Amino acid sequence: MSLASLGNDAARQRSRTPGAIALIVVAWLVFAVILVLPLYIVATQGLSRGLEYFWEAIREPDAIAAFKLTLLATAISVPLNLVFGLAAAWAVTKFDFRGKSILVTLIDMPFSVSPVVAGLIYVLLFGTQSFLAPYLDSYDLQIVYAVPGIVLATIFVTFPFVARELIPLMEEQGSTEEEAARLLGANGWQMFWYVTLPNVKWALIYGVVLCTARAMGEFGAVSVVSGHIRGYTNTLPLHIEILYNEYNIVAAFSVAILLLVMALVVLLLRQWSEARLSRQLQANRED
């Protein structure tokens, strides 16, 4: 009998002990109470008046406008953060330069700053009382309480996701392949397209999926800069909040089902990309 089979048998024996069984049961109970039960409540409440009311709630003009704005903010912020994340990860892991540690710290800053504070920063920077207000008024530009402010807030809160997924993987891979490509005569773009990008594509997709999920569900920063103008600056989470505050509970849960479906699609993409990334990491370790 091989050592691998002995190890697997020992692992199975450990998983059958009373302590292990108790931990598994507790884990499933926590999963059911914290995740499954809320999803069930959202679905049952949203469909409590039937499918006809559900379709009316999600086809209401303000709900459609909120849905479009959520997609717009996501469609702008995710590609921008994808480009930045690739550039930042490549620079941090493949080159040595002064200020690298500061750059890494700045990348992580949205994780440590409250989204509400981030939204307030944009209000103070671009609001009517800011020092930029006369300049913006002269060009008839409105950032806060308009779509640009929502996009900026979404970009800020989703800023680190792509870069933080790429940096550890690229550090583990090193720069040996890029150096070999340079010795063979490849220029910077050729190294990036044919060496670096294929090695990090699954981590890149995983980071994009996380970035997309955060962009669609962001509430705090967007709430501060939106002004809650129905049909104009409300994203789906903000629209759900307004419906709930107006005691239109069933409509709020109906729109929440739409957001839930979007989240489940992103979750499936996340699981798929995470599995492919795990395979890539395992293959790298075996090599």
Summary of the structure (lengths in Angstrom):
residues: 287
radius of gyration: 23.5
end to end distance: 26.0
largest distance: 80.5
contacts: 868
relative contact order: 0.13
helix: 81%
strand: 0%
